[in-house]
Amino acid sequence: MKSIKRTTFFASFSLGFVSMMIPIYATSFGAGGMQIGLLYSIFSIIAITMRPVVGRLIDKKGRKLGIHIGLSLYLMANLGFFIARDLNGLFFARIIQSFGASFLWISISTYIADVSDIKNRGTNYATNGQISAKGGFIGSLIGFNILFGNFSDEPFKLVFMIFSITSFLALFFGFKDMKEINYQPILSDPTKLKRHKNFKQFLITMFTLSFITNLTAPIFLLYLQDHITNDFSMISLLYVPSAILSMFLPRKFGIIADNYSREKIIFTGISLIAILQLWIPFTKSYYSFMILYTIIAIVDMFYGPSFSSLIIDFVGEDKRGSSYGLYSFFSNLGAIAGPIIGGFIYERIGKDLVFYMKGILLFALTSFVCYIYYKNIKFERRSERLLDE
């Protein structure tokens, strides 16, 4: 894990800032709603097409290659954002960033799985997430201070110049610190993974969960502006408590994930998120919403390490890169469909309804999966007793 820490830290500097501010950067080039939507769609479309391919590649050629390619593309993307002079340049940089993300994060996730075992997998994932959160928080702090502090006539250019430097540092440490682990490529039947007894059901569940959780992705900022505050600096402050907590809580929750049932932690966490989503439409005051959002973020941190570990726990040790690739493919399909339906509901049917739907659907999905899970456990125990007799 030591070899990945500095790489993850510097690679994460631009993540939070870019995801929040790219619409504003795009409008400075004259982008309208359709172009901004396309900037987001490009990212998901490339992720869908590339991550299964990357998963197979790193199973054959090693994780280090995928990480180095991803870091190189991240550096090129931040340089592209820095030198962009029009929308075409911005789109080009976004495409490069999408390819970089497709290589980098699946390779890092698989690398962590390789250096972990069932006893410390949750802790290692949480530790890496915590390091990423620190990098993202510092990067966002730098970016927002430059953006709102009148440090430059072209604040976005200055921000992306700094992010280009941090991306170079990530690449430098990626080459300096990382060593290829003793992973032996699996040359078994390529259909073995797909034939796993429950893997198809797992992938469908991941698609459904991603679809539901992303229902509010495109409209959350709009909801804040419509119901909480339209002051962007005040909106930014809503995220500060959860961002600070994300720098030290995940590892503690990762230790819990390694010592207790991951399935139970996930069922509990998603059920709590469902209840909290139902509470959002009733919370209209600024500080009440800040508290509610912080609680939601804490619950996400609570079950996040268990969720990250589940994919390897579920499919076993064979073809980890391919496992993550297929998981990412189905998860990103849901991430595309969810915002489209959520945005339609918000604009055409009701602004509060999308939160009610998200909460109810999350609770229904969790209840159904929980029922199937415990039914399978009872069946397995009954089968074991019959065999013993």
SVG drawing of the C-alpha trace seen along z (x, -y; Angstrom):
<svg xmlns="http://www.w3.org/2000/svg" viewBox="-46 -40 58 79">
<polyline fill="none" stroke="black" stroke-width="0.4" points="0.0,0.0 2.9,-2.4 3.8,-2.4 0.4,-3.7 -0.2,-6.4 1.7,-9.4 0.5,-8.5 -3.1,-8.5 -2.7,-11.7 -1.4,-13.8 -3.6,-12.2 -6.7,-13.2 -6.0,-16.9 -8.1,-17.8 -11.0,-15.4 -13.4,-17.3 -12.8,-20.7 -13.2,-19.4 -16.4,-17.5 -18.0,-20.6 -16.6,-23.4 -16.4,-22.1 -19.9,-23.4 -18.8,-26.9 -15.5,-26.6 -17.5,-25.4 -19.9,-28.4 -16.8,-30.7 -16.3,-29.3 -20.0,-29.9 -21.3,-26.4 -25.0,-25.9 -26.9,-23.2 -26.6,-20.6 -22.8,-21.0 -22.4,-20.8 -24.5,-17.6 -22.4,-16.2 -19.2,-16.9 -20.6,-14.6 -22.0,-12.0 -18.6,-11.6 -17.0,-10.6 -19.6,-7.9 -19.6,-6.6 -15.9,-6.2 -15.9,-4.5 -18.4,-2.0 -16.5,-1.1 -13.0,-1.1 -13.1,0.4 -13.8,4.0 -11.0,3.7 -8.7,2.2 -9.6,5.0 -8.6,7.7 -5.4,5.8 -4.2,5.4 -4.9,9.1 -2.6,10.0 0.1,7.2 0.0,6.2 -1.5,3.4 1.6,1.1 1.1,0.6 -2.5,-0.5 -1.6,-2.9 1.2,-4.5 -1.0,-4.9 -3.8,-6.5 -1.4,-8.9 0.1,-9.9 -3.3,-10.6 -4.3,-12.6 -1.2,-14.8 -2.2,-15.3 -5.8,-16.1 -4.8,-18.8 -2.4,-20.3 -5.3,-20.3 -7.6,-22.1 -4.8,-24.6 -4.2,-25.4 -7.8,-25.1 -8.9,-28.2 -12.4,-27.2 -15.0,-24.4 -13.2,-22.1 -10.1,-22.2 -12.2,-21.7 -13.9,-18.6 -10.5,-17.2 -9.2,-17.5 -12.3,-16.0 -12.0,-13.0 -8.3,-12.5 -9.4,-12.7 -12.1,-10.1 -9.6,-7.6 -7.2,-8.4 -9.8,-7.7 -10.8,-4.5 -7.2,-3.2 -6.1,-4.7 -8.8,-3.9 -9.6,-0.3 -5.9,0.4 -5.5,-1.1 -8.5,0.8 -7.1,4.1 -3.6,3.3 -5.1,2.8 -6.9,6.1 -3.7,7.9 -1.8,6.6 -4.6,7.3 -6.3,10.3 -9.8,10.9 -8.5,9.7 -7.3,6.2 -9.0,5.5 -11.6,3.1 -9.0,1.2 -6.7,0.9 -9.5,-0.3 -10.7,-2.8 -7.1,-4.0 -6.6,-4.7 -10.0,-6.5 -9.0,-8.6 -5.8,-9.6 -7.7,-10.4 -10.1,-12.5 -7.2,-14.5 -5.8,-15.2 -9.2,-16.2 -9.9,-18.5 -6.6,-20.3 -7.0,-20.6 -10.5,-22.0 -9.3,-24.4 -6.6,-25.7 -8.9,-25.8 -11.7,-27.7 -9.4,-30.2 -7.9,-31.0 -11.3,-31.2 -12.9,-33.5 -9.8,-35.3 -8.9,-37.4 -5.4,-36.0 -5.5,-36.0 -7.4,-37.4 -7.7,-33.8 -8.2,-31.8 -9.1,-28.5 -5.8,-28.6 -3.9,-29.1 -5.8,-26.3 -5.1,-23.8 -1.4,-24.8 -1.2,-23.8 -3.1,-20.6 -0.7,-19.8 2.2,-20.0 0.4,-17.7 -0.4,-15.3 3.3,-15.3 4.2,-14.5 1.7,-11.7 3.3,-10.3 6.8,-10.7 5.9,-8.8 4.0,-6.3 7.3,-5.4 9.5,-5.8 7.6,-4.0 5.5,-1.4 6.8,2.1 4.8,4.8 3.5,7.3 4.0,11.0 0.7,11.4 0.4,14.4 -1.9,13.7 -4.8,16.2 -4.9,18.1 -8.0,20.1 -11.2,20.4 -12.2,16.7 -15.9,17.6 -15.2,18.9 -16.0,15.6 -19.3,15.1 -20.4,18.6 -20.1,17.9 -23.4,19.1 -24.5,15.7 -22.3,13.2 -25.0,12.2 -27.5,11.4 -24.7,9.5 -24.1,7.3 -27.8,6.7 -28.0,5.6 -25.0,3.3 -26.7,1.7 -29.9,1.2 -28.2,-0.3 -26.1,-2.6 -29.3,-3.7 -31.1,-4.5 -28.2,-6.3 -27.6,-8.5 -31.3,-9.6 -30.4,-12.8 -26.9,-13.3 -27.7,-15.9 -30.3,-17.9 -28.7,-18.0 -27.0,-21.4 -30.2,-22.7 -32.2,-21.6 -29.7,-23.4 -30.1,-26.6 -33.9,-26.3 -34.5,-25.4 -31.5,-26.1 -29.4,-28.9 -28.3,-30.3 -25.1,-31.7 -22.4,-29.4 -19.9,-30.1 -22.5,-29.1 -23.2,-25.9 -19.5,-25.1 -19.5,-25.4 -22.2,-22.7 -19.6,-20.2 -16.8,-21.3 -17.8,-19.2 -18.1,-16.0 -14.9,-16.7 -13.0,-17.1 -14.5,-13.9 -13.6,-12.0 -9.9,-12.6 -9.9,-10.5 -13.1,-8.4 -12.9,-6.0 -10.0,-4.0 -11.8,-3.5 -14.8,-2.2 -12.5,0.0 -11.3,1.7 -14.9,2.4 -15.5,3.8 -12.7,6.3 -14.0,7.5 -17.7,7.7 -20.0,9.0 -19.6,6.8 -23.0,7.8 -24.7,6.7 -22.8,3.4 -23.9,2.7 -27.5,3.6 -27.5,1.3 -25.8,-1.5 -28.0,-1.6 -31.1,-1.3 -30.1,-4.3 -29.3,-6.2 -32.8,-5.4 -34.4,-6.8 -32.2,-10.0 -33.1,-10.5 -36.8,-10.6 -36.0,-13.3 -34.4,-15.7 -37.6,-17.3 -38.5,-18.2 -35.2,-20.0 -35.2,-23.5 -33.1,-25.5 -29.4,-25.9 -27.8,-24.5 -30.3,-21.7 -29.5,-20.6 -25.8,-20.9 -26.3,-18.5 -28.4,-16.1 -25.9,-16.1 -23.0,-15.4 -24.9,-12.5 -25.5,-11.1 -21.8,-11.4 -20.8,-9.6 -23.2,-6.7 -21.6,-6.5 -18.2,-6.3 -19.5,-3.7 -20.4,-1.1 -18.1,-2.3 -15.1,-0.1 -17.3,3.0 -18.8,2.2 -15.4,1.8 -14.2,5.1 -17.4,7.0 -16.5,7.5 -13.4,9.6 -15.1,11.3 -17.9,12.2 -16.1,13.5 -13.0,14.8 -9.4,14.3 -9.6,15.2 -9.3,12.4 -9.6,9.5 -9.1,6.9 -11.9,8.4 -14.1,8.5 -13.7,4.8 -14.1,4.1 -17.4,5.9 -18.6,4.3 -17.6,0.9 -19.4,1.5 -22.7,2.3 -22.3,-0.4 -21.6,-3.1 -24.7,-1.9 -26.7,-2.8 -24.9,-6.0 -26.0,-7.1 -29.6,-6.0 -30.2,-7.3 -29.5,-11.0 -31.6,-11.0 -34.7,-9.7 -33.9,-11.8 -33.6,-15.0 -36.9,-14.3 -38.8,-13.6 -37.3,-16.8 -38.3,-19.1 -41.6,-17.5 -43.2,-15.8 -42.0,-17.2 -38.8,-18.5 -39.3,-16.6 -40.6,-13.4 -37.2,-12.3 -35.9,-12.1 -39.0,-10.1 -38.4,-7.7 -34.7,-7.3 -35.4,-6.5 -38.3,-4.1 -36.4,-2.3 -33.2,-2.0 -35.2,-0.5 -37.1,1.9 -33.8,3.1 -32.1,3.6 -35.0,5.5 -35.2,7.8 -31.4,8.5 -31.4,9.0 -34.2,11.6 -32.4,13.4 -29.1,13.4 -30.5,14.9 -32.7,17.3 -29.5,18.6 -27.7,18.9 -30.5,21.0 -30.5,23.2 -26.7,23.7 -27.0,24.6 -29.8,27.0 -27.7,28.6 -24.7,28.9 -26.8,30.6 -28.1,33.1 -24.6,33.9 -23.5,34.4 -26.3,36.9"/>
</svg>
